[in-house]
Amino acid sequence: MQKILNKIETHFFKNEYSFASNILRWSFGIYFLLVGVKKLRVDGELNPIEGILGFASSVTQGAMNTEIVAREIPSFLLYPYGLSLPFVELTAGVLLLIGWKIKFGYLLIGFTYISLIFGQMYSGNTGKIGTDYLPSLVALCIAVFAYIRNEKLNTSHQPDTQ
């Protein structure tokens, strides 16, 4: 049991940034995986095709507090966005959870937040930006900083093999 605890401790506390990096990475990964899966559900049942098509239709019809956006931005632009958003969220969540291409996963999340902020600003729903998206964007910046700093410290402490 002590060996297992020592392994966990050395993995999570390699340096002062590793614990924060892992916890934030997993938090964003779980959140975006669940948000992506939510868009695949219809009436509580997992139905990916109908879920994605329904979500894309709701974006173009303005059912998500984007009435102004749906009227002023053509549906041929909104519909592909609505179709791709669940896949982007699922991909980012899975990448962060499995620890592969982490920077790319964070980049996808950053672009997702920026696109959502743009949509909310364009629709005039600026209250949601300050309460939902900006705090999440700040947390994302902290997560990326902790990840990059952790990677930098991990590579600087490794001995040269040459």
C-alpha angles and dihedrals in degrees: 000000000000091000091054092049091048091051091050091047094049091046097049099035104042089130138343092282103044097081093049091044093054097042093048092045092052092044093053090042094053093043095051093042090054093044090051093047090049089061090054093059127091119191091343094308124109105246109151100186097048092038095055094042091048092049092048090049092050090053092052094043093049098241093142101064091279099109093134093046092050091053098045103035112063116249091234086070098040097046096060088046090053091047094049100041097078091050092048091050093047092046093049092047094049093045092053094045096050093040097235122132090356095171090053090050091052090047091054090050092048093052090046092054092046091051091048091049090050091051093049092047092048092050092048094244094128095150091073091053094062096041102039116015107032095052088048090048090052090049088050091053090051090049092051091047092050091047095049093044091048092051091047092051092045093053095043093056096050116101119243113259095200 
